[in-house]
Amino acid sequence: MASFKPSTVTQELLFHLARIPGAVHRDRLATAAGTSKEYAGRLLSEMVRLGRVERVGRGTYDLADR
């Protein structure tokens, strides 16, 4: 069976945010997605603005629909 392979960093961040239980720190998401902490932070901020992700603490994020 083929496994899901996200194609963008944004998809990678969302995939790992959904896969890891509870709120996750930006640095852990960046490592899991294979990107820099700064770039992950910019993408996560944009996803918060769009309502896809919630910022639950300093540098800590969770999916908005949980």
TIZA-207978 format. One record per residue (C-alpha): residue number from 1; y, z, x. Coordinates in steps of 0.1 Angstrom, whole numbers, plus 2048, in hexadecimal, padded with zeros to 3 digits. Example, Ala and Ser with C-alpha at 12.3 -4.5 7.8 and 13.67 -1.06 7.14 Angstrom:
num = 1	y = 7D3	z = 84E	x = 87B;
num = 2	y = 7F5	z = 847	x = 889;
end
This chain:
num = 1	y = 800	z = 800	x = 800;
num = 2	y = 822	z = 7F7	x = 80D;
num = 3	y = 83B	z = 813	x = 813;
num = 4	y = 860	z = 812	x = 808;
num = 5	y = 877	z = 808	x = 825;
num = 6	y = 89C	z = 80D	x = 81E;
num = 7	y = 8B2	z = 7F1	x = 82C;
num = 8	y = 8D4	z = 802	x = 830;
num = 9	y = 8E0	z = 822	x = 83E;
num = 10	y = 8ED	z = 82D	x = 81C;
num = 11	y = 8CA	z = 827	x = 80D;
num = 12	y = 8BA	z = 83A	x = 82A;
num = 13	y = 8D1	z = 858	x = 824;
num = 14	y = 8CA	z = 858	x = 7FE;
num = 15	y = 8A4	z = 854	x = 805;
num = 16	y = 8A3	z = 872	x = 81C;
num = 17	y = 8BA	z = 886	x = 806;
num = 18	y = 8A2	z = 880	x = 7E9;
num = 19	y = 883	z = 887	x = 7FF;
num = 20	y = 88F	z = 8A7	x = 80F;
num = 21	y = 88F	z = 8C4	x = 7F5;
num = 22	y = 8B0	z = 8D5	x = 7EE;
num = 23	y = 8D2	z = 8D1	x = 7FE;
num = 24	y = 8D1	z = 8C0	x = 821;
num = 25	y = 8EA	z = 8C2	x = 83E;
num = 26	y = 8FB	z = 8A1	x = 849;
num = 27	y = 8ED	z = 8A4	x = 86C;
num = 28	y = 8C9	z = 8A6	x = 860;
num = 29	y = 8CF	z = 888	x = 849;
num = 30	y = 8DF	z = 874	x = 865;
num = 31	y = 8C1	z = 87B	x = 87C;
num = 32	y = 8A8	z = 871	x = 860;
num = 33	y = 8BB	z = 851	x = 859;
num = 34	y = 8BF	z = 848	x = 87E;
num = 35	y = 8E6	z = 848	x = 87E;
num = 36	y = 902	z = 85C	x = 88C;
num = 37	y = 90F	z = 87C	x = 87C;
num = 38	y = 931	z = 86D	x = 878;
num = 39	y = 925	z = 84E	x = 866;
num = 40	y = 90E	z = 862	x = 850;
num = 41	y = 92B	z = 878	x = 847;
num = 42	y = 941	z = 85B	x = 83D;
num = 43	y = 926	z = 84C	x = 827;
num = 44	y = 91E	z = 86D	x = 817;
num = 45	y = 943	z = 873	x = 80F;
num = 46	y = 944	z = 851	x = 7FF;
num = 47	y = 925	z = 859	x = 7EA;
num = 48	y = 935	z = 87A	x = 7DF;
num = 49	y = 953	z = 866	x = 7D4;
num = 50	y = 93D	z = 84F	x = 7C0;
num = 51	y = 92A	z = 86C	x = 7B0;
num = 52	y = 908	z = 864	x = 7BF;
num = 53	y = 907	z = 882	x = 7D6;
num = 54	y = 915	z = 8A6	x = 7D3;
num = 55	y = 924	z = 8B9	x = 7F0;
num = 56	y = 916	z = 8DC	x = 7EB;
num = 57	y = 924	z = 8EC	x = 80B;
num = 58	y = 934	z = 8E3	x = 82C;
num = 59	y = 921	z = 8C5	x = 838;
num = 60	y = 905	z = 8CB	x = 81F;
num = 61	y = 8FC	z = 8B2	x = 804;
num = 62	y = 8E4	z = 8AE	x = 7E6;
num = 63	y = 8DD	z = 893	x = 7CD;
num = 64	y = 8F5	z = 894	x = 7B0;
num = 65	y = 8DA	z = 892	x = 795;
num = 66	y = 8C4	z = 8AF	x = 7A0;
end
